[in-house]
Amino acid sequence: MRHNPVSMTKLRDTSALALGSVSSGLLAYVFFALVTRALGATAAAPVSVLWAYWSFAGAALTFPFQHWIARSVVAHGEGSVREALRGVALLSAGTAVVATGLAWALRDLLFHTDRTGEAWFPLLVGAVTLGAAATGVVRGMLSARRRFAAVGAGLVAENGARCLAAVVLAAAGVDSPEAYGLCLVLGYVAAVAWPSTFRLSSARTATHAAPPWAFLGGASGGQLIGQTVLTGGPVALALAGGSAAQVTALFAGLALFRAPYTLALGLVSQLTGRLTHLVVEGRRQDLRRVGRWLVVATLLAAAGAALVGASAGPPLLRLVFGSDVTLPGRLTLVLAVGSTFAIANLVVTLVVLALDRTLALVRSWAVALLPGAVWFVASGSPALERTCVTFLVVESAALALLLVEQSRGTRDLTA
């Protein structure tokens, strides 16, 4: 039997990205487990805050930079990225300075460190900002050059370096939160394994390329709102008067059902270039086919997620997080379906980005917050149930609005 080399390459790339995403996600949990075991829950608190900032820096910088570069190289050539990269670097540096200043101003509220270590964590916030930007550039260039196995290896290397450094500190008996926070930054050193990604060709395939600011601003804003919706439920529940046990259970439930999203986040590195090719070539029928396929696949996946969430969700929570972490089946169903819609939102976001409708991305997420806010404020249901349903409402509304934006962008595309 003869094998199609193109299909074999795609399968190999997808397998490498899947393995890298899964391994990276597991290593991330291992790193945080090492930190909490070495420091204890109280001393690890500032590292937890830095960890949370790391996830938002990834949404605001790594994701937009990666997909801006992947799209721009396909649409305009590496020369367009090369010309804009200096300004992007200055933007990243300015963002790091602002983030460091804000972290310093709020250091007592955020980090609760002693006077000798109070400067460390604001500086680490700035370092995470720069690392997230640099990682986005590396992943973007690797994706644009279709080096997806290297993208998968980079995902593993980043969190692998963090785990290795944390193991060394734990074995040496180090109990400094600042040292473990430095481990989080150390993971970004993995980006230097591909120095060629910072050497860009001057070749261009189009004479005109718009400045990147609208694209990056829209992608960053949309991803930040989406990340807040995806991870912010426990904070909203606490503000609504939920008990500590309920907050922990919701955090665990979201983490459990977010695992497929984390996997998808690595896999979609392949999609931006392919979708941009469809846009550049004006293939509207193919883009419409992508939209129809996405709707059908999402509905089928949501039905399966509802079944699994309702039946297997509660025992899985107890198995993974402990017997005292419980949620009723009706709420694990809601979280499972909402997380499925989050994956669909990730895919349709890439189509919208390929169509260069990034401001529509922010608009869609901002409008989607409105029905969620109305439900959260006006519903008379208990706080835990209200928070879970709000998550589903916002993800559903965002999906509908993003699909509308995809349809508009496809309709307006020049054949």
N, C-alpha and C positions, 0 to 999 in steps of 0.2 A: 504493500500500500504506500503510495506517495503522499508525503505530507506537504501542505502548503506552507512555505517558509514564512510568509507574512502572518498567517494564523498562529504558527508556532512562536513567532516573536511576540505577538500580542499576548499569548497565553503565558509565556515566560515573564513578560513585563508585569502582567496582572498578578501572577503568583508571587513575584518578588515584592510588589507593593503590598499585597495582602499579608505576606509573612512579615514584612517590615512593620506594618501598622499594628498587627497583633503583638509582635514581640516588643515593640516600643511601648504600647499600652500596658503590657504586663510589667515591663521594667519601670514604668512610671509609678505604678502601684507599689512595686518592691522598694523603690527609692523612698517613697513617703512612709512605708512601713518601717524601713530602717531608721528614718529620722525620729519617728514617734517612739520607737523602742529604745533608741539611744538617749533621747532627751527627756522622754515623758511628755504627756499631753500638754502640760502647762508651758514648759520651756520650748516646746516645738511650735507654739502659737505664732511667733513672728515668721517662722519658715512657712507655715501654712498660708499666711497672708501673702508672702512673696510668691508662693506656689499659685495662689489665686490670680495674682497679677500676671504671672507667667502665662496663664491660659488666656487672659484678655489681651496681652501683648501679641500672642499668636494670632488671635482673631483680628486685631487692629493693624498688625504690621506684616507678620509672616504670610498669612493667607493672601492679603491684597497684593503684596510685592510678588509673590510666587505667580499668581494668575495674571497679573499685569504683564510681567515679563513673558510668560508663556504665550499670551495673546499677542503682544506687540511683535515678538519675533516672527510669528506666523503671518501677521497682517502687514508688517512694515520692515522686517529684517532686524538683525542684531544692532545695526547702526543706530536705529531709533532709540533703543534702550541705552546704548553707549552715550549718546548725546544727552539723555535725560538723567543719567545715573548720578552725576555730580550734584544736581539739584535735589535728587532723592536722598543722597547721603547727607546733605545739609539739613533737609527736613527731618531725617532720622536723628541727627545730632541735636537739633533744636527740641525735638520731642523728648529725647532723653534728658536734656537739661531741665525742661519743664516738669517732667515726671519726678526727677530727683528733688527739685525744689518743693513740689507738693508733698512728696513723701517726707521730706525734712520738716515741713510745717506741721504735718499731721503725725509725726513720728510717735508721740506719746499715745495717741489714740489707736494707731495701727499696730505698733510693734511692742510697746511696753518693755523696752529694753532698759538696762541700767545705763548710767551716764557714760561709762567707758565704751559701750558698744552702740550708743545712739546714732552715730554717724554711719555705721556700717550698712544698715539695711536701706536707708535712702540711696546710698551709693550703689548698692546691689540692684535696686529698682532701675537706676539709670543703666547699669550694665545689662540687665535683662532686656531693656528696651533696644539697646544697640545690637545685642545678640539676636533678638527676634527679627530685626530688620535684615541683618547679614544673612541669617538662615533663609529668609524669604528670597533673597537674591540668588543664593546658591541653589535652592530647590527650583526656582523659576528657570534658571539657565539650564539646569540638568533636565527639567521637563521639556524645555524648548528644544533641546538637542536630543530628546527622546532617550535619555539615559535613565530609564525608570528603575532599573536594578540599583543604580547608584542612589536614587531618591530613597528607595527602601532601605538600603544600607545606611544612609544618613539618619533615617528615623531611628534605627537601632543604635547606631553609634552615639547619638545625642544622649539618650536616656541610659545607655550602657555606661558611658563615661561618668554620669552622675552616680549610678549605683556603685561602680568601682571605687570612686572617691569616697562615698559614704561608708562602704565596707572598710576601707583603710582607716578612716577616722574612728569608726566604731571599734575596730580591733585595737587601735591605739588608746582607747579610753577617752577620746576627746568629747567634751560635753558642752561645747560652745555653739550656740545657735548660729552665730555669724559664720562659723566654719562650714556648717551644713548648708547655709544659704549660699555660700561661695560654690558649693558643689553644684547647685542648680545652675549657676552661671557657667561653671566649667563645661557643662554639656555642650555649650555653643562652640567650643573649640573644635568639635567634630567638623564644622564647616570648612576648616582649613585643609581638610583632606582632599578637597577639589579646588585647588588654586586656579585652575584653568577657567572656572566660572567667572572670575573677575577679569579675564582677558577677553574682551568682546571684539568681534569683527566690526569693521566700519561699513560693511555691505548693507544695502537697503533694497527692499523689493517694492517700495512705494516712495514717492517723493515727499508726501506730506503725512505727518503723524501729529495728532493733537497732543498738547502737553499732558503729562500724566496726572495732573492734580485732581481733575474731576473724577477720573477713574479711581484713583487711590482713595480719595475722600469718600466717594460713594460706597466702594467696596468695604472700606474700613468702618464707616458708620453702620452699614447694613449688618456686617458680621458682628459688630459690638452689640447691637440690639439683639441679634439672634443668639449670641453667646449668653447674654443676660437672661433671655427667656429660657434657654436650655439649662442654665445652672443656678438661676437666682431664686428658684422656688423656696428653698429653706429660709432664705432671708425674708421673703414675703410672708411666709408662714409665721416666723418669729414675730414680725411686726403685727400680724393679725391676732396674736395672742396664743399661738400654738404652744404646746408643752415641749420641754426639751426632748422627751422621747419621740414625739411626733416629728420634730425638726430632724432628728437623727434618722428616723425611719424614711422620711421623704428624701433626705440626702442620699441614703443608701439605695432607695428605689430608683431615683433618677440616675445614679451612677451605674446601676445594674442594667437598665434598659438603654443607657447611652452607649453601651459597649459597641453595638453595631454601627452607630454614628461615628465613633472613633475610628473604626475600621474603614468606613466609607471615606473619611477625611483624607486618608492616605491614598486610597484607590482612585479618587477623582483627579489625581495629578495627570492621568492620561487624557482626561476629557477635554480640558480647555483648548489644547491645540487642535483636536479633531473638530470640535464645535466651531472654532474660529475659521477653520478651512471651509466649513459649510457656509459660514457668513460671508467670507471673502469671495467665495464662488457664487453667492446669491442663490443657494439651493434651498429655496423656501419649502418645497415639498418635503425634503428630508428633515428640515427643522420642525415642520408640523408633525411629521411622523414621530420624531423624538418626543414631542409634547403628548401625543396620543398614547404612546407606549408608556410614558411616565405616569399618566393618569391611571391607566389600567393596572400597571405594576403596583402603584401605590395603594389602590383599592384592594387588590388581592393580598398585598403584604399587610395592610391594616387589619383585614379580616383574620389572617393568621396570627398577627400580634395580639388581637383581642382574645382569641382563644387561648393562646399561650399565657398571656398576662393574667387572665382570670383564673386559669387552672393551676399553672405552674409558678406564677409570680410569688405568692406568699411563701410556699416552701423553699423556693430558690433564695429569697431574701434571708430566711432563717439559716439556710445552709451556708451561705456566703458570709453573712455579717453577724450571725449569732442568733440564738433562740429568742432574745429579748427585742430583736428588731422585726417588727411586724407591721403589715398593712393588709387591709381586707382585699379580697379578690376584685371587687368592683373598682378599687382605686389603682391597683396594679394594672388592670385592664386599661384604664385611662392613661396611665403613664406609658404603657407599651404602645398604644396607638399614637399618642402624642410624639413619642420618640421616632416612630415610623414616619410620621409627617415631617419631622425634622430632617430625616435623611432625604426625603423628596425635596424639601426646601433647599438642601445643599446642592442637589443636582440641578434644579431649575435655576438656582442662583448662578451656576456656571454658564447656563444658556444665556441668561440676561447679561452676564459679564461679557460673553462672546459677542453679543449684539451691541455692546458698548452703551448699555442703558443703566449705568451705575446709580445715577440719581434716582431712578425709578426703584432701585433696590432699597434705598433708604426710605423712600416714600411708602413703599409697600409695608415694610416692617413697622414704621411709625403709625400708619393707619391701622395695622393689625393689632396694635396695643390697645386701641380704643374699646373694642368689644370685650377684650379681656379685663380691662380696667372697670368697665361697667359691671361685668359679672362679679368681679372680686369685691367691689364696693356694695353693690345692691343685693347680691344673693344672700338669702337668709340661712344658707346651709352652714354646717360647722366649718371651722377655719381650715382643717386639713383637706376636707373634700372640696371646699371652695378653691383652695390653692391648686390642687391637682387639675380640676376642671378648667381653671384659668389657663394653665399651661396648654391644655388641649385646644382651647378656644383660640388662643393667639397663634399657635402653630397651624391650625386649620385655616384661619383667616389669612395668614401670611402666604400659605400655599395657594389659595384661591387668587389672591392679588398678584402674586408672582407669575402665575400661569397666564393671567390677563396681560401682564406686561410682556411676557414672552410672545403671546399671540400678536400683540400690537407691533412689537419689534420685528417679528417675522413678516407681518403684512406690509410694513413700511420698507422692507429690505428691497434694494434694487436687484433685479434678476441679472 
